[in-house]
Amino acid sequence: MTTKSDKYIEVKGLVETTDPEIDKAIYRCPGFEGPELGELDRRISEALREARDRTGLTRAEVAPFLGLHEQVYGRYERNETKMHVTRLIHLSEVLDFSPIDFLMAAAPYRFGKTPVEANKGRKLINVVESLPADAVESLLALVEAMTKLRPHEE
């Protein structure tokens, strides 16, 4: 008997796998890199350090903006402490980056089926993020109109 979960796994193309950080089987989408969860954390930590470096600020200078001690903040950059989404959002405000940049750094396969597709998708997102509100509204109207013109897939 097929369960609702089995059907979801099939429809989404999820693959059963293991990860050193989790003692049970997990399901993931196949990607062109397929990194383990720990590797995703490492990539996020690296992107954080790069974002801070771009500001020219030291760890000691950034930590107080977050209400943290320098050593605590340093654990994020050294991948010794996992970051919560709320902390990532706060860091994006302080260091002036898009949280999407961190997702792209950690899991580019979520933005396209190949590295080239992923980079094009991120490039498009960058352009849209830089547009003024009225241009975003116009672009959205255009894309919605184009979607309506496309034949429906059945």
Secondary structure, 3 states (H helix, E strand, C coil): CCCHHHHHHHHHCCEEEEECCEEEEEEECCCCCCCCHHHHHHHHHHHHHHHHHHHCCCHHHHHHHHCCCHHHHHHHHCCCCCCCHHHHHHHHHHHCCCHHHHHHHHCHHHCCCCHHHHHHHHHHHHHHHHCCHHHHHHHHHHHHHHHHHCCCCC
